[in-house]
């Protein structure tokens, strides 16, 4: 029985001298959302690993910027870099995250980055 | 006024995580995942880092509108002008899971104030800003800043008017952030060196505003540990 081969250095070979996330540029295909789109953060299961904060789940947000392409954290944590996706910088109104946030400061916002798979159109 | 505010405390203690780090490092060296020389190489690289390049970047952006545009559009490229190569100056030459190569420079305006946090861990733009201060890594700061930003900023002595939008940047993926504050009044005609001096680390995280004459971070009081580590 031959030993299964796994290249533990595949990421190093791909990213050296280019940088991460730059090494995934152009691999995600067309972006589903554009700047200004209204989106809602999905509440997907995350029993192993995720970088989508619980406080953002289910909240409405606005796309502020398409930032880069990269595998989502849920995949990359298992060294799976086969499916890079677009990452978006999204802006939440504080009031949409915390219903008792004071109306006096209605302009206050939170900005964070999320992979495309966590967003649905609103 | 700056001396009156109640400051967020830190704890004076060697944490179990530091002990764990040593144990894991020694195991990794023993197993051959990396060598003691690799570790030394990284450690020495990390010790060269500090907030001066980021302060320089802000000072240059204040003086040169074209450079400011570049900094906001492509922070990695703008960093080259202050001597920081996000890709090639790291010993790995591609970044690491805690220092990816995507810097975003957040431009404040008189009506918009950015402040940076990492609620999930402690993501920090180390290649351009050095090691994070301990308070940045505490759950106290990370948990409360997204929920009560104005109250937390007030503890740092920064009270902002109602009509200023406070934007908390939660650094949770591959971008790292520094704040480009508004150039304060009273700095007309200053040189780049003079301007860079007032851009402190706290200004770059967003918990302070630069002002003439203020060239150091406010000290953070240290509270003695309840269960101190026994050396």
Boltz contact constraints between the chains, C-beta under 6 A:
constraints:
  - contact:
      token1: [A, 15]
      token2: [B, 94]
      max_distance: 6.0
  - contact:
      token1: [A, 16]
      token2: [B, 93]
      max_distance: 6.0
  - contact:
      token1: [A, 16]
      token2: [B, 94]
      max_distance: 6.0
  - contact:
      token1: [A, 17]
      token2: [B, 93]
      max_distance: 6.0
  - contact:
      token1: [A, 19]
      token2: [B, 87]
      max_distance: 6.0
  - contact:
      token1: [A, 19]
      token2: [B, 94]
      max_distance: 6.0
  - contact:
      token1: [A, 19]
      token2: [B, 95]
      max_distance: 6.0
  - contact:
      token1: [A, 19]
      token2: [B, 101]
      max_distance: 6.0
  - contact:
      token1: [A, 20]
      token2: [B, 94]
      max_distance: 6.0
  - contact:
      token1: [A, 20]
      token2: [B, 95]
      max_distance: 6.0
  - contact:
      token1: [A, 20]
      token2: [B, 100]
      max_distance: 6.0
  - contact:
      token1: [A, 21]
      token2: [B, 102]
      max_distance: 6.0
  - contact:
      token1: [A, 21]
      token2: [B, 174]
      max_distance: 6.0
  - contact:
      token1: [A, 51]
      token2: [B, 120]
      max_distance: 6.0
  - contact:
      token1: [A, 51]
      token2: [B, 172]
      max_distance: 6.0
  - contact:
      token1: [A, 51]
      token2: [B, 173]
      max_distance: 6.0
  - contact:
      token1: [A, 53]
      token2: [B, 119]
      max_distance: 6.0
  - contact:
      token1: [A, 67]
      token2: [B, 175]
      max_distance: 6.0
  - contact:
      token1: [A, 68]
      token2: [B, 102]
      max_distance: 6.0
  - contact:
      token1: [A, 70]
      token2: [B, 174]
      max_distance: 6.0
  - contact:
      token1: [A, 104]
      token2: [B, 162]
      max_distance: 6.0
  - contact:
      token1: [A, 107]
      token2: [B, 165]
      max_distance: 6.0
  - contact:
      token1: [A, 108]
      token2: [B, 166]
      max_distance: 6.0
  - contact:
      token1: [A, 109]
      token2: [B, 167]
      max_distance: 6.0
  - contact:
      token1: [A, 110]
      token2: [B, 146]
      max_distance: 6.0
  - contact:
      token1: [A, 110]
      token2: [B, 168]
      max_distance: 6.0
  - contact:
      token1: [A, 111]
      token2: [B, 167]
      max_distance: 6.0
  - contact:
      token1: [A, 111]
      token2: [B, 169]
      max_distance: 6.0
  - contact:
      token1: [A, 112]
      token2: [B, 170]
      max_distance: 6.0
  - contact:
      token1: [A, 112]
      token2: [B, 172]
      max_distance: 6.0
  - contact:
      token1: [A, 113]
      token2: [B, 173]
      max_distance: 6.0
  - contact:
      token1: [A, 113]
      token2: [B, 175]
      max_distance: 6.0
